[in-house]
Amino acid sequence: MGLAMPELVRMEGIDKHFPGVHALKSVSFDLRAGEVHALMGENGAGKSTLMKCLSGVYQPDGGRILIDGAEVSLPSPKAAQDLGIGIIHQELALMADLNVAQNIWIGREPRLTFGRIDERRQNADAAAIFQGMNVAMDPRAPVSSLTIARQQMVEIAKALSYRSRVLIMDEPTAALNDSEIAELFTIIRKLRAEGVGIIYISHKMDEIKRISDRVTVMRDGAYVGTVEAAETPISRIISMMVGRELSDETVTVPDLSAAETALEVRHLSRGRELKDISFALKKGEVLGFAGLMGAGRTELARAIFGAEPPDHGEIIVHGQHVTIRTPSDAVAAGIGYLSEDRKHYGLALGMDVRANIALASMERYTDRLGRIDEPRLRDIARDYIASLKIRTPHDRQEVRLLSGGNQQKVVIAKWLLRDCDILIFDEPTRGIDVGAKAEIYRLLGDLAAEGKAIIVISSELPEILRLSHRIAVMCEGRLTGILPGGAGQEEIMALATEREGMTVQ
Amino acid sequence: MSVTEDKLAERRALRGAAQQKLLAFASLIVLVIGFSLASPNFFQVSNIMAILQAASVNGVLAVGVTLIIITGGIDLSIGTLMTFCAVMTGVVLTWLGMPLILGVVASIATGALCGLISGTFVAKMKIPPFIATLGMMLILKGLSLIVTGTKPIYFNDTPGFTLISQGSLIGAIFPAFPVPNGVLILFLVAGVTAWILSRTVLGRYTFALGSNEEAVRLSGVNTDAWKMAIYALAGGIVGIAGLLIASRLNSAQPALGLGYELEAIAAVVIGGTSLSGGRGTILGTLIGALIMSVLTNGLRVLSVAPEWQTVVTGAIIIIAVYADQLRRRAAS
């Protein structure tokens, strides 16, 4: 390990300009054979741009790239592939209706006469790659039948099929659960032992510590530094990323004994996903929902919100029984849902900030003819842009051009404008960088202090502990317990893994 | 950021949409100039009026289907629906002998009702728009033939019916500009629809549905009801096209209609509206319909055989969409 291994990649003084943006400012980076080199930085720090320069998608304006010590030019992704540089994108790019082997060899199918494809050889070659990875996979399985984690393994196999010696992984664990992450790490370690150099982009600190050898941090398009992962505390890496030390704030649980109950859920059930769930939420309270992937937390949120209505159960809002069969029923009752997948379920990406903020309240700002009161909406949008500190050049900016944190704020503004006083946040900081995370946390605290009732679903325990006044834990569709804020991680994990029929002391 | 900078940035954001229309408009001007140079018969008031008149039916249909295409849907039934509306007008006016105004109401109401039915298939029954409206296309074609017994219904007993399209209200006031009523109606329909799209909730939801339907639903908007309303509005506009064509032919021709939907969709596409939804303008569609009409007329003035006119129209569609792709790529 380390210095003895030959250098695979060296990038020196890489410069890249886009109209109006200096995206990369003389950035340097190197990768050795047989190491996992983490590349970190907030969104917009330039990690992806740098990797696109290395994978031939962008051509740098200045600087040079050396592979095995020789200077190369990478005019196209194909050129990078030929030099053994493979990239696995965050959003998987597989053809769901083709099978595993067909996906791996797409464009390079072994041919027989008359243009027929040699499916047998294709399957055998794919099987050989998976064997090398120590993964059991049927090359003939349709990709649509695989979990996200298994699809990712197909992507890795595909990258390896190009005889890649450099593997770039962009947030590979974003959609994986703990056991899947462990499996992925086993594969990464095996590849590392075989001398593959891996560039690992992630926001998750614990993973960086677990898997990487060195860490390079970027900020605002510039190189900040490279450190040995094992010897560097997480707080040091974070401060390199944000340019300041983040204080480890903890939650102060307010006295809510006199507070009115905002939402009560009784015996909510749906199919096998939700089993007899009851809880109450007070005004001004932040109730965290912890649990493993597939515990049913998102399903619970969607049931309360009417996106997929429950089979049984009662929902009581401010003391009144309500019937919620559709999202519009929920919104009418003052419940807003902020999905974990903002791009698909929260925003109309091609529309501007103003229209997105108004999306849930449009009918309130129209006259009898259905005319929209645009000047009024403009003023409202500008007020929210100021009060929530949404960073956008103006209220007519398309939301797809905003960063994740600012998109999240637009969704929050949408529900605030609709007077929703019960807000369900599903993974509120997924895909949001460290600095913006702290801002979203502060905003959630402020909303609770104003008397909003808040549910936070998160797979990151530190986030749950940082935010929640009480912590509800789910496992396999059941609510296994509600703990006071500041509960220990061990207690939460015990409840999160409590199987049916078992009891926790 | 100062106020002026703010305004500038805002204007930059809006410029993309304007460029799209500009491109189509420039093509229209180039065509008109080209044909005028090629033939002295082209740029005559009578010929220009003929071009506009020819664009009116296709233009109105295209305006209607633009709404549906912006939601991310498609409507293949507009051609045969137009005919069915004309037939229902014939039933009300010629067979039942009711007054003219009821014939107008019958056509628009028939269109709106059939649009509502298509909308129900799409929104409530979750049938893909292509399939739902393909079914409606065949159903309506059959119904037109059944109701009429396959024979045309003539409007000889309804005085003034032909004036709906052929008369000229503007010509009566300004004799120098004998703009046919059909053209006036096209511009009115386009103007009102453009206003609905840009200024009203219905319009905003039309774009929002095409941009991200699930996000709109999860915002508490009753997306099914709005979608049905949009299909119904589009149907009502098709009803107006039904009146125009019946008035122009002084008859409801039950066998007509098939093929009109594709011409209308072609106009929408030439006008720069995206078939994937979320983007589009009525002005673009209007220009698209005019380009098609200018092309047909111009090639006829130049004595190009009609079979070649179709080939050229097809090529124009491909060139128009390719030009739009190039513009988008340059913009990003």
Interface residues (C-beta under 8 A of the other chain):
Chain A: F305 A307 T326 P327 S328 A330 V331 A332 Y337 S339 H344 Y345 G346 L347 A348 L349 G350 M351 D352 A355 A358 L359 A360 M362 E363 T366 L369 G370 R371 I372 E374 P393 H394 D395 R396 Q397 E398 K414 R418
Chain B: M1 D6 A9 E10 A13 L14 I196 R199 T200 V201 L202 R204 Y205 F207 A208 S211 N212 E214 A215 V216 R217 L218 S219 G220 V221 N222 G278 R279
